[in-house]
Structures are given as C-alpha cells and as structure tokens.
Amino acid sequence: MRSQAGRRSYGKQDRDRLRSQSRAYYVDGHRKAVHSAQLIPRGLVSRYGKVLGCRALMLLHDEQGHPLLATIHRGDTHLTTAFPNS
C-alpha cells in the first residue's frame, strides 16, 4: 500500500496553468465509509451521521464548478489541509 495514496506533486507550470484558467476556486469534500477488519482513520460520514472508518475525496473546482483536481486522503483529513497553499 502506498503511504500517500492518491497524491501527486504539481510543479510550478501546473500551478500557473490552473491559476490562468480561473481566478476563483472552491474546495469540496466527500467521505465514503469503508468497512474493514483493520483499524483505519475515522471521520464523520454525513450520509450516516456517524463517525466511521472512511476515505476522504477532496475536489478542487473552478468558478464554473468544473473539477480541476481530485485527491483521495485519509478519513481524518480536514478540508482545509487537503490542498497545499501555493
């Protein structure tokens, strides 16, 4: 298993390209419950209203709502720390 599943490092050219496309961005997060015999990081899964073992999907959208980047994180990842500051 990869230690940083779903992560990709973006270079300066990629960041500049994303910035030139749009000036407004927003971040959205979803959590999907995962049932496993092993302990995994837990987070609030709003579909069930419970704290369960889960994976977090974080999406970066442009001003028209089109997804620019999707990443998968640990279930306890906070929305504000999912994407690095640039």
C-alpha positions in Angstrom: 0.0 0.0 0.0 1.3 3.4 -0.9 1.8 5.8 2.0 0.5 8.8 0.2 -2.3 7.2 -1.9 -3.8 9.5 -4.5 -1.3 12.3 -4.1 0.6 13.9 -7.0 3.1 16.7 -6.7 2.4 19.5 -9.1 5.1 21.7 -10.5 5.2 25.5 -11.0 3.9 25.2 -14.6 0.9 23.2 -13.5 0.0 25.7 -10.8 0.4 28.6 -13.2 -1.8 26.9 -15.7 -4.5 26.3 -13.1 -4.3 30.0 -12.0 -4.5 31.3 -15.5 -7.7 29.4 -16.2 -9.7 30.9 -13.4 -9.4 33.3 -10.5 -12.0 31.7 -8.1 -11.6 28.2 -6.8 -13.5 26.3 -4.2 -12.8 23.0 -2.4 -15.4 20.3 -1.8 -15.0 17.2 0.3 -16.9 13.9 0.4 -16.3 10.9 2.7 -17.0 7.3 1.9 -17.4 4.7 4.6 -15.0 1.8 4.4 -15.7 -1.5 6.2 -12.5 -3.3 7.2 -11.2 -5.7 9.7 -8.3 -3.4 10.2 -8.5 -0.1 12.0 -8.4 2.9 9.6 -8.7 6.6 10.2 -12.2 7.7 11.1 -14.2 10.7 10.1 -17.8 12.0 10.1 -19.7 10.3 7.3 -22.7 12.6 6.9 -24.7 10.1 4.9 -25.0 8.0 8.1 -24.5 10.9 10.7 -21.8 8.8 12.3 -18.0 8.7 12.8 -16.8 5.7 10.8 -13.7 4.4 9.2 -13.6 6.2 5.8 -11.6 7.6 2.9 -11.9 11.4 2.1 -12.3 12.6 -1.5 -11.3 16.2 -1.9 -12.2 18.1 -5.1 -10.8 21.5 -6.4 -13.4 23.3 -8.6 -13.1 26.3 -10.8 -15.5 29.2 -10.8 -17.9 27.4 -13.2 -18.0 24.3 -10.9 -15.8 22.1 -13.1 -13.5 19.8 -11.2 -9.8 20.6 -11.7 -8.2 18.2 -9.3 -9.5 15.2 -7.2 -7.4 13.6 -4.5 -8.0 10.8 -2.0 -6.9 11.2 1.6 -7.1 9.5 5.0 -10.6 9.7 6.6 -9.4 12.1 9.3 -8.1 14.7 6.8 -9.6 18.2 7.3 -10.9 20.0 4.3 -8.6 23.0 4.9 -5.4 20.8 4.9 -6.2 18.7 1.9 -4.6 21.0 -0.7 -1.3 22.8 -0.2 -1.0 26.6 -0.1 0.8 27.9 -3.1 
